[in-house]
Amino acid sequence: MRFPAVFAPPHAHAKRSRRALWAGLALLAGLGAWLFLGWLTVAVATAPLRRTVAPRAELAGVALEDVETVTADGLLVRGWFGVRPGRRVVLLFAGKGGDRATNLGKAEYYLQRGWSVLMPDLRATGDSAGERVGMGYAERLDVRAWVAFVKQRGYADIALHGQSLGAAAIAYSFEPGCDDYSFIVLESCYDDVRNALANRLSFVPLPGSSLKPVEWFGASALGVPLDELRPVDRLPSAKFPLLMIAGDADPHALPSETQRLFEASGAVTRQLSWIAGGVHEDLWSYDEAGYTAALDRFFIELDAIAAAEDQW
């Protein structure tokens, strides 16, 4: 016998209720997994990478001094300082997963050109304190602390050189009226943190919706809205000479994004050098000859400008 819907037998109502219950539970489980994966992604991306750095006494015949300073938010950060005669110094900041030792090759290049070099461990890496890697934004405080450190040592000509995370930290350290650096080198720098996330999670379907929890938890962890995590918005204030180095096959900082970042720079003297076949890695290790050639071309232009100014 067929019953009208309003007079359905009790077992029919129970069956529909069970279906609704399971559907609700499945929805809640999916929502929970969506949120959990967002939280987990941020937790992994910002996890500390501290480790003891093997001691080193010298580089290229120059003694390396163990140095430390304290950031504006109270973290003790450490590094090596190789001192050459004169008042010129380059600060070298490694990418995520690297530490001061990552920059030994680049440091040797600068030492041979007569520059002193400072190689810090960014917060939460190497021997520096910190509980979270900060996508470059928190690390801006490290950059500012080390700039203040070398100024206290009497250095007048200060240059900054960073890779990936270190490059973003340099960009975020810029603010109106910031120091007139001798030059800056940005290697494999992302232009916008949302692009950086999307490029690394390109396998995720519907990224505009799927990555929302990553954005929410990321903003909470870093203490800043993701709309402010855009190095491309910081470079217009950087008027000092700029060299950008990038791999032309980088899947995490796409060539089009690198070009956009370069064009946003306020520098009059600027160069963009591509490392053929390079991906998101330490490009010095990948192609030391190509990297050295990029630095040499940049210094040829800087030396020519300095010579012309001396004539005046």
C-alpha atoms as a printed R data frame, in Angstrom:
    type eleno elety resid chain resno      x      y       z
1   ATOM     1    CA   MET     A     1  0.000  0.000   0.000
2   ATOM     2    CA   ARG     A     2  1.305  3.520  -0.875
3   ATOM     3    CA   PHE     A     3  1.029  6.152   1.804
4   ATOM     4    CA   PRO     A     4  0.916  9.909   1.173
5   ATOM     5    CA   ALA     A     5  4.228 11.528   2.085
6   ATOM     6    CA   VAL     A     6  2.710 13.141   5.155
7   ATOM     7    CA   PHE     A     7  1.509  9.734   6.283
8   ATOM     8    CA   ALA     A     8  4.706  7.823   5.441
9   ATOM     9    CA   PRO     A     9  5.361  4.913   7.751
10  ATOM    10    CA   PRO     A    10  7.790  5.520  10.632
11  ATOM    11    CA   HIS     A    11 10.595  3.529   9.047
12  ATOM    12    CA   ALA     A    12 10.571  5.859   5.989
13  ATOM    13    CA   HIS     A    13 11.014  8.918   8.202
14  ATOM    14    CA   ALA     A    14 13.843  7.175  10.043
15  ATOM    15    CA   LYS     A    15 15.572  6.320   6.786
16  ATOM    16    CA   ARG     A    16 15.448  9.928   5.608
17  ATOM    17    CA   SER     A    17 16.711 11.106   8.987
18  ATOM    18    CA   ARG     A    18 19.676  8.733   8.819
19  ATOM    19    CA   ARG     A    19 20.530  9.976   5.328
20  ATOM    20    CA   ALA     A    20 20.355 13.576   6.486
21  ATOM    21    CA   LEU     A    21 22.506 12.735   9.498
22  ATOM    22    CA   TRP     A    22 25.177 11.039   7.377
23  ATOM    23    CA   ALA     A    23 25.121 13.891   4.880
24  ATOM    24    CA   GLY     A    24 25.611 16.371   7.710
25  ATOM    25    CA   LEU     A    25 28.434 14.350   9.197
26  ATOM    26    CA   ALA     A    26 30.118 14.060   5.790
27  ATOM    27    CA   LEU     A    27 29.832 17.827   5.340
28  ATOM    28    CA   LEU     A    28 31.325 18.468   8.765
29  ATOM    29    CA   ALA     A    29 34.132 15.982   8.088
30  ATOM    30    CA   GLY     A    30 34.907 17.661   4.774
31  ATOM    31    CA   LEU     A    31 34.891 21.104   6.380
32  ATOM    32    CA   GLY     A    32 37.143 19.854   9.175
33  ATOM    33    CA   ALA     A    33 39.587 18.296   6.704
34  ATOM    34    CA   TRP     A    34 39.606 21.501   4.643
35  ATOM    35    CA   LEU     A    35 40.473 23.563   7.720
36  ATOM    36    CA   PHE     A    36 42.957 21.021   9.074
37  ATOM    37    CA   LEU     A    37 44.890 20.818   5.802
38  ATOM    38    CA   GLY     A    38 45.072 24.621   5.731
39  ATOM    39    CA   TRP     A    39 46.418 24.687   9.266
40  ATOM    40    CA   LEU     A    40 48.874 21.863   8.519
41  ATOM    41    CA   THR     A    41 50.190 23.608   5.402
42  ATOM    42    CA   VAL     A    42 50.930 26.755   7.396
43  ATOM    43    CA   ALA     A    43 52.448 24.776  10.273
44  ATOM    44    CA   VAL     A    44 54.862 22.998   7.914
45  ATOM    45    CA   ALA     A    45 55.709 26.171   5.962
46  ATOM    46    CA   THR     A    46 56.546 28.134   9.113
47  ATOM    47    CA   ALA     A    47 58.152 25.353  11.185
48  ATOM    48    CA   PRO     A    48 61.554 26.302  12.673
49  ATOM    49    CA   LEU     A    49 64.656 24.965  10.935
50  ATOM    50    CA   ARG     A    50 67.202 25.474  13.687
51  ATOM    51    CA   ARG     A    51 70.371 23.417  13.701
52  ATOM    52    CA   THR     A    52 73.900 23.824  14.965
53  ATOM    53    CA   VAL     A    53 76.115 25.359  12.301
54  ATOM    54    CA   ALA     A    54 79.569 23.815  12.108
55  ATOM    55    CA   PRO     A    55 82.191 26.317  13.284
56  ATOM    56    CA   ARG     A    56 84.424 27.950  10.707
57  ATOM    57    CA   ALA     A    57 87.479 30.079  11.417
58  ATOM    58    CA   GLU     A    58 88.173 31.696   8.043
59  ATOM    59    CA   LEU     A    59 87.129 32.136   4.442
60  ATOM    60    CA   ALA     A    60 89.437 33.099   1.572
61  ATOM    61    CA   GLY     A    61 92.140 33.954   4.102
62  ATOM    62    CA   VAL     A    62 89.819 36.264   6.068
63  ATOM    63    CA   ALA     A    63 89.003 35.467   9.700
64  ATOM    64    CA   LEU     A    64 85.329 34.855  10.450
65  ATOM    65    CA   GLU     A    65 84.083 36.397  13.679
66  ATOM    66    CA   ASP     A    66 81.075 34.890  15.495
67  ATOM    67    CA   VAL     A    67 78.645 37.758  16.026
68  ATOM    68    CA   GLU     A    68 75.145 38.211  17.397
69  ATOM    69    CA   THR     A    69 72.528 40.899  17.811
70  ATOM    70    CA   VAL     A    70 68.973 41.265  19.106
71  ATOM    71    CA   THR     A    71 66.004 42.100  16.880
72  ATOM    72    CA   ALA     A    72 63.305 44.641  17.674
73  ATOM    73    CA   ASP     A    73 61.019 41.804  18.838
74  ATOM    74    CA   GLY     A    74 63.663 40.426  21.184
75  ATOM    75    CA   LEU     A    75 65.171 37.490  19.285
76  ATOM    76    CA   LEU     A    76 68.867 36.685  19.521
77  ATOM    77    CA   VAL     A    77 70.203 36.114  16.009
78  ATOM    78    CA   ARG     A    78 73.700 34.970  15.114
79  ATOM    79    CA   GLY     A    79 76.077 34.960  12.183
80  ATOM    80    CA   TRP     A    80 79.613 35.197  10.844
81  ATOM    81    CA   PHE     A    81 81.417 38.428  10.067
82  ATOM    82    CA   GLY     A    82 84.399 38.484   7.703
83  ATOM    83    CA   VAL     A    83 86.149 41.831   7.907
84  ATOM    84    CA   ARG     A    84 88.162 43.444   5.140
85  ATOM    85    CA   PRO     A    85 89.909 46.822   5.430
86  ATOM    86    CA   GLY     A    86 87.608 49.713   4.600
87  ATOM    87    CA   ARG     A    87 84.012 50.626   5.353
88  ATOM    88    CA   ARG     A    88 82.166 48.519   2.774
89  ATOM    89    CA   VAL     A    89 80.040 45.523   3.780
90  ATOM    90    CA   VAL     A    90 77.577 43.140   2.131
91  ATOM    91    CA   LEU     A    91 74.901 41.420   4.225
92  ATOM    92    CA   LEU     A    92 73.990 37.976   2.831
93  ATOM    93    CA   PHE     A    93 70.648 36.388   3.713
94  ATOM    94    CA   ALA     A    94 69.914 32.756   2.806
95  ATOM    95    CA   GLY     A    95 66.696 31.190   1.560
96  ATOM    96    CA   LYS     A    96 64.346 28.912   3.503
97  ATOM    97    CA   GLY     A    97 66.202 25.847   4.696
98  ATOM    98    CA   GLY     A    98 69.570 27.578   4.408
99  ATOM    99    CA   ASP     A    99 71.794 29.220   6.975
100 ATOM   100    CA   ARG     A   100 74.970 31.291   7.048
101 ATOM   101    CA   ALA     A   101 77.033 28.453   5.538
102 ATOM   102    CA   THR     A   102 74.787 28.483   2.460
103 ATOM   103    CA   ASN     A   103 76.327 31.806   1.450
104 ATOM   104    CA   LEU     A   104 80.005 30.912   1.696
105 ATOM   105    CA   GLY     A   105 80.503 30.926  -2.092
106 ATOM   106    CA   LYS     A   106 78.866 34.316  -2.530
107 ATOM   107    CA   ALA     A   107 80.723 35.664   0.482
108 ATOM   108    CA   GLU     A   108 84.050 34.614  -1.021
109 ATOM   109    CA   TYR     A   109 83.141 36.473  -4.215
110 ATOM   110    CA   TYR     A   110 82.586 39.701  -2.289
111 ATOM   111    CA   LEU     A   111 85.664 39.248  -0.107
112 ATOM   112    CA   GLN     A   112 87.771 38.956  -3.239
113 ATOM   113    CA   ARG     A   113 86.323 42.276  -4.414
114 ATOM   114    CA   GLY     A   114 87.372 43.931  -1.173
115 ATOM   115    CA   TRP     A   115 84.018 43.958   0.638
116 ATOM   116    CA   SER     A   116 83.522 42.794   4.200
117 ATOM   117    CA   VAL     A   117 80.734 40.217   4.523
118 ATOM   118    CA   LEU     A   118 78.130 39.471   7.176
119 ATOM   119    CA   MET     A   119 76.409 36.068   6.929
120 ATOM   120    CA   PRO     A   120 73.539 35.780   9.428
121 ATOM   121    CA   ASP     A   121 71.255 32.907  10.281
122 ATOM   122    CA   LEU     A   122 67.740 34.288   9.878
123 ATOM   123    CA   ARG     A   123 65.361 33.709  12.778
124 ATOM   124    CA   ALA     A   124 64.336 30.105  13.455
125 ATOM   125    CA   THR     A   125 67.191 28.826  11.260
126 ATOM   126    CA   GLY     A   126 70.743 27.766  12.028
127 ATOM   127    CA   ASP     A   127 71.845 29.000  15.449
128 ATOM   128    CA   SER     A   128 69.384 31.896  15.648
129 ATOM   129    CA   ALA     A   129 66.429 31.936  18.032
130 ATOM   130    CA   GLY     A   130 62.816 31.850  16.893
131 ATOM   131    CA   GLU     A   131 59.845 29.507  16.787
132 ATOM   132    CA   ARG     A   132 58.525 30.317  13.337
133 ATOM   133    CA   VAL     A   133 59.793 31.058   9.825
134 ATOM   134    CA   GLY     A   134 57.949 34.170   8.722
135 ATOM   135    CA   MET     A   135 57.765 34.164   4.895
136 ATOM   136    CA   GLY     A   136 60.243 37.040   4.912
137 ATOM   137    CA   TYR     A   137 57.922 39.438   6.723
138 ATOM   138    CA   ALA     A   138 59.058 38.648  10.267
139 ATOM   139    CA   GLU     A   139 62.629 38.352   8.987
140 ATOM   140    CA   ARG     A   140 62.536 42.024   7.945
141 ATOM   141    CA   LEU     A   141 63.300 42.737  11.599
142 ATOM   142    CA   ASP     A   142 66.438 40.608  11.298
143 ATOM   143    CA   VAL     A   143 67.572 42.623   8.286
144 ATOM   144    CA   ARG     A   144 67.035 45.911  10.119
145 ATOM   145    CA   ALA     A   145 68.831 44.628  13.223
146 ATOM   146    CA   TRP     A   146 71.891 43.555  11.209
147 ATOM   147    CA   VAL     A   147 71.945 46.852   9.300
148 ATOM   148    CA   ALA     A   148 71.992 48.654  12.650
149 ATOM   149    CA   PHE     A   149 74.763 46.290  13.802
150 ATOM   150    CA   VAL     A   150 77.124 47.130  10.937
151 ATOM   151    CA   LYS     A   151 76.345 50.829  11.251
152 ATOM   152    CA   GLN     A   152 77.445 50.641  14.871
153 ATOM   153    CA   ARG     A   153 80.684 49.124  13.574
154 ATOM   154    CA   GLY     A   154 81.193 52.239  11.468
155 ATOM   155    CA   TYR     A   155 80.250 50.908   8.023
156 ATOM   156    CA   ALA     A   156 78.967 53.546   5.605
157 ATOM   157    CA   ASP     A   157 78.655 51.587   2.341
158 ATOM   158    CA   ILE     A   158 76.121 48.832   3.035
159 ATOM   159    CA   ALA     A   159 74.751 46.383   0.471
160 ATOM   160    CA   LEU     A   160 72.122 43.653   0.845
161 ATOM   161    CA   HIS     A   161 71.996 40.311  -0.977
162 ATOM   162    CA   GLY     A   162 69.252 37.756  -0.358
163 ATOM   163    CA   GLN     A   163 67.909 34.543  -1.834
164 ATOM   164    CA   SER     A   164 64.192 33.575  -1.786
165 ATOM   165    CA   LEU     A   165 63.151 34.011   1.858
166 ATOM   166    CA   GLY     A   166 66.166 36.259   2.400
167 ATOM   167    CA   ALA     A   167 65.277 38.324  -0.660
168 ATOM   168    CA   ALA     A   168 61.696 38.788   0.552
169 ATOM   169    CA   ALA     A   169 63.032 39.814   3.980
170 ATOM   170    CA   ILE     A   170 65.125 42.521   2.307
171 ATOM   171    CA   ALA     A   171 62.130 43.777   0.319
172 ATOM   172    CA   TYR     A   172 59.910 43.910   3.418
173 ATOM   173    CA   SER     A   173 62.594 45.829   5.311
174 ATOM   174    CA   PHE     A   174 62.179 48.785   2.952
175 ATOM   175    CA   GLU     A   175 60.102 51.686   4.147
176 ATOM   176    CA   PRO     A   176 59.800 55.339   3.142
177 ATOM   177    CA   GLY     A   177 63.103 57.062   3.790
178 ATOM   178    CA   CYS     A   178 64.956 53.792   4.272
179 ATOM   179    CA   ASP     A   179 68.732 53.644   3.997
180 ATOM   180    CA   ASP     A   180 70.426 54.516   0.742
181 ATOM   181    CA   TYR     A   181 72.154 51.185   0.240
182 ATOM   182    CA   SER     A   182 75.109 50.833  -2.107
183 ATOM   183    CA   PHE     A   183 73.155 48.140  -3.967
184 ATOM   184    CA   ILE     A   184 70.789 45.224  -3.417
185 ATOM   185    CA   VAL     A   185 70.690 41.774  -4.994
186 ATOM   186    CA   LEU     A   186 67.416 39.830  -4.934
187 ATOM   187    CA   GLU     A   187 67.530 36.197  -6.025
188 ATOM   188    CA   SER     A   188 64.370 34.143  -6.670
189 ATOM   189    CA   CYS     A   189 62.106 36.581  -4.835
190 ATOM   190    CA   TYR     A   190 58.328 36.110  -4.959
191 ATOM   191    CA   ASP     A   191 56.187 39.103  -5.926
192 ATOM   192    CA   ASP     A   192 53.040 38.324  -3.912
193 ATOM   193    CA   VAL     A   193 52.608 35.710  -1.186
194 ATOM   194    CA   ARG     A   194 49.355 34.515  -2.761
195 ATOM   195    CA   ASN     A   195 51.239 33.740  -5.959
196 ATOM   196    CA   ALA     A   196 53.939 31.994  -3.934
197 ATOM   197    CA   LEU     A   197 51.323 29.787  -2.265
198 ATOM   198    CA   ALA     A   198 49.409 29.063  -5.460
199 ATOM   199    CA   ASN     A   199 52.612 28.149  -7.330
200 ATOM   200    CA   ARG     A   200 53.686 25.726  -4.626
201 ATOM   201    CA   LEU     A   201 50.218 24.180  -4.383
202 ATOM   202    CA   SER     A   202 49.415 24.164  -8.093
203 ATOM   203    CA   PHE     A   203 48.021 20.625  -7.804
204 ATOM   204    CA   VAL     A   204 45.151 21.858  -5.612
205 ATOM   205    CA   PRO     A   205 41.818 22.163  -7.489
206 ATOM   206    CA   LEU     A   206 39.896 25.448  -7.306
207 ATOM   207    CA   PRO     A   207 42.767 27.243  -5.543
208 ATOM   208    CA   GLY     A   208 40.733 30.422  -5.014
209 ATOM   209    CA   SER     A   209 38.492 28.527  -2.586
210 ATOM   210    CA   SER     A   210 40.669 25.591  -1.567
211 ATOM   211    CA   LEU     A   211 43.507 27.778  -0.260
212 ATOM   212    CA   LYS     A   212 41.351 30.084   1.867
213 ATOM   213    CA   PRO     A   213 42.218 28.255   5.122
214 ATOM   214    CA   VAL     A   214 45.909 28.591   4.247
215 ATOM   215    CA   GLU     A   215 45.382 32.323   3.916
216 ATOM   216    CA   TRP     A   216 43.436 32.557   7.180
217 ATOM   217    CA   PHE     A   217 45.868 30.521   9.249
218 ATOM   218    CA   GLY     A   218 48.840 32.148   7.508
219 ATOM   219    CA   ALA     A   219 47.640 35.649   8.342
220 ATOM   220    CA   SER     A   220 47.044 34.576  11.945
221 ATOM   221    CA   ALA     A   221 50.478 32.955  12.282
222 ATOM   222    CA   LEU     A   222 52.333 35.898  10.753
223 ATOM   223    CA   GLY     A   223 50.238 38.574  12.426
224 ATOM   224    CA   VAL     A   224 49.632 40.491   9.216
225 ATOM   225    CA   PRO     A   225 46.957 40.400   6.484
226 ATOM   226    CA   LEU     A   226 48.123 38.599   3.366
227 ATOM   227    CA   ASP     A   227 47.280 41.719   1.347
228 ATOM   228    CA   GLU     A   228 50.396 43.279   2.888
229 ATOM   229    CA   LEU     A   229 52.681 40.392   1.951
230 ATOM   230    CA   ARG     A   230 53.569 41.759  -1.455
231 ATOM   231    CA   PRO     A   231 57.239 42.560  -2.125
232 ATOM   232    CA   VAL     A   232 56.077 44.076  -5.406
233 ATOM   233    CA   ASP     A   233 54.566 46.926  -3.365
234 ATOM   234    CA   ARG     A   234 57.828 47.552  -1.505
235 ATOM   235    CA   LEU     A   235 60.225 47.871  -4.427
236 ATOM   236    CA   PRO     A   236 59.017 51.243  -5.761
237 ATOM   237    CA   SER     A   237 60.587 52.857  -2.682
238 ATOM   238    CA   ALA     A   238 63.935 51.158  -3.415
239 ATOM   239    CA   LYS     A   239 65.852 53.752  -5.438
240 ATOM   240    CA   PHE     A   240 69.298 52.187  -4.965
241 ATOM   241    CA   PRO     A   241 70.954 50.008  -7.653
242 ATOM   242    CA   LEU     A   242 69.234 46.646  -8.029
243 ATOM   243    CA   LEU     A   243 70.296 43.309  -9.465
244 ATOM   244    CA   MET     A   244 67.673 40.584  -9.728
245 ATOM   245    CA   ILE     A   245 68.746 37.008 -10.461
246 ATOM   246    CA   ALA     A   246 66.247 34.258 -11.230
247 ATOM   247    CA   GLY     A   247 65.975 30.855 -12.825
248 ATOM   248    CA   ASP     A   248 64.084 30.906 -16.109
249 ATOM   249    CA   ALA     A   249 62.401 27.600 -15.181
250 ATOM   250    CA   ASP     A   250 61.432 28.512 -11.605
251 ATOM   251    CA   PRO     A   251 57.980 27.036 -10.845
252 ATOM   252    CA   HIS     A   252 57.642 28.848  -7.505
253 ATOM   253    CA   ALA     A   253 58.556 32.383  -8.578
254 ATOM   254    CA   LEU     A   254 57.422 32.390 -12.179
255 ATOM   255    CA   PRO     A   255 59.438 34.359 -14.756
256 ATOM   256    CA   SER     A   256 56.402 36.577 -15.443
257 ATOM   257    CA   GLU     A   257 56.164 37.373 -11.727
258 ATOM   258    CA   THR     A   258 59.900 38.086 -11.540
259 ATOM   259    CA   GLN     A   259 59.577 40.442 -14.505
260 ATOM   260    CA   ARG     A   260 56.689 42.207 -12.776
261 ATOM   261    CA   LEU     A   261 58.736 42.592  -9.607
262 ATOM   262    CA   PHE     A   262 61.688 43.956 -11.551
263 ATOM   263    CA   GLU     A   263 59.562 46.500 -13.402
264 ATOM   264    CA   ALA     A   264 58.058 47.702 -10.105
265 ATOM   265    CA   SER     A   265 61.474 48.725  -8.799
266 ATOM   266    CA   GLY     A   266 62.165 52.405  -8.358
267 ATOM   267    CA   ALA     A   267 65.851 51.918  -9.159
268 ATOM   268    CA   VAL     A   268 67.390 53.856 -12.028
269 ATOM   269    CA   THR     A   269 70.321 51.441 -12.205
270 ATOM   270    CA   ARG     A   270 68.914 47.932 -12.416
271 ATOM   271    CA   GLN     A   271 69.604 44.635 -14.121
272 ATOM   272    CA   LEU     A   272 67.707 41.368 -14.430
273 ATOM   273    CA   SER     A   273 69.784 38.252 -15.095
274 ATOM   274    CA   TRP     A   274 68.308 34.849 -15.917
275 ATOM   275    CA   ILE     A   275 70.001 31.573 -15.043
276 ATOM   276    CA   ALA     A   276 69.176 29.131 -17.847
277 ATOM   277    CA   GLY     A   277 67.380 26.037 -16.578
278 ATOM   278    CA   GLY     A   278 67.404 27.252 -12.983
279 ATOM   279    CA   VAL     A   279 64.460 26.399 -10.747
280 ATOM   280    CA   HIS     A   280 63.730 27.508  -7.172
281 ATOM   281    CA   GLU     A   281 67.056 26.575  -5.651
282 ATOM   282    CA   ASP     A   282 70.381 28.062  -4.634
283 ATOM   283    CA   LEU     A   283 71.303 29.356  -8.078
284 ATOM   284    CA   TRP     A   284 74.926 29.894  -7.071
285 ATOM   285    CA   SER     A   285 75.271 26.153  -6.474
286 ATOM   286    CA   TYR     A   286 73.370 25.357  -9.655
287 ATOM   287    CA   ASP     A   287 75.407 27.602 -11.981
288 ATOM   288    CA   GLU     A   288 78.258 29.392 -10.241
289 ATOM   289    CA   ALA     A   289 79.737 30.592 -13.539
290 ATOM   290    CA   GLY     A   290 76.460 32.089 -14.734
291 ATOM   291    CA   TYR     A   291 75.807 33.660 -11.340
292 ATOM   292    CA   THR     A   292 79.318 35.127 -11.168
293 ATOM   293    CA   ALA     A   293 78.895 36.546 -14.671
294 ATOM   294    CA   ALA     A   294 75.661 38.264 -13.583
295 ATOM   295    CA   LEU     A   295 77.416 39.850 -10.603
296 ATOM   296    CA   ASP     A   296 80.378 40.876 -12.770
297 ATOM   297    CA   ARG     A   297 78.086 42.630 -15.285
298 ATOM   298    CA   PHE     A   298 76.369 44.460 -12.458
299 ATOM   299    CA   PHE     A   299 79.654 45.624 -10.935
300 ATOM   300    CA   ILE     A   300 80.934 46.781 -14.326
301 ATOM   301    CA   GLU     A   301 77.952 49.132 -14.538
302 ATOM   302    CA   LEU     A   302 78.327 50.283 -10.916
303 ATOM   303    CA   ASP     A   303 82.061 50.901 -11.383
304 ATOM   304    CA   ALA     A   304 81.388 52.881 -14.559
305 ATOM   305    CA   ILE     A   305 78.852 55.068 -12.754
306 ATOM   306    CA   ALA     A   306 81.272 55.625  -9.869
307 ATOM   307    CA   ALA     A   307 84.064 56.561 -12.293
308 ATOM   308    CA   ALA     A   308 81.811 59.049 -14.094
309 ATOM   309    CA   GLU     A   309 80.810 60.632 -10.789
310 ATOM   310    CA   ASP     A   310 84.451 60.968  -9.769
311 ATOM   311    CA   GLN     A   311 85.148 62.915 -12.952
312 ATOM   312    CA   TRP     A   312 82.556 65.480 -11.947
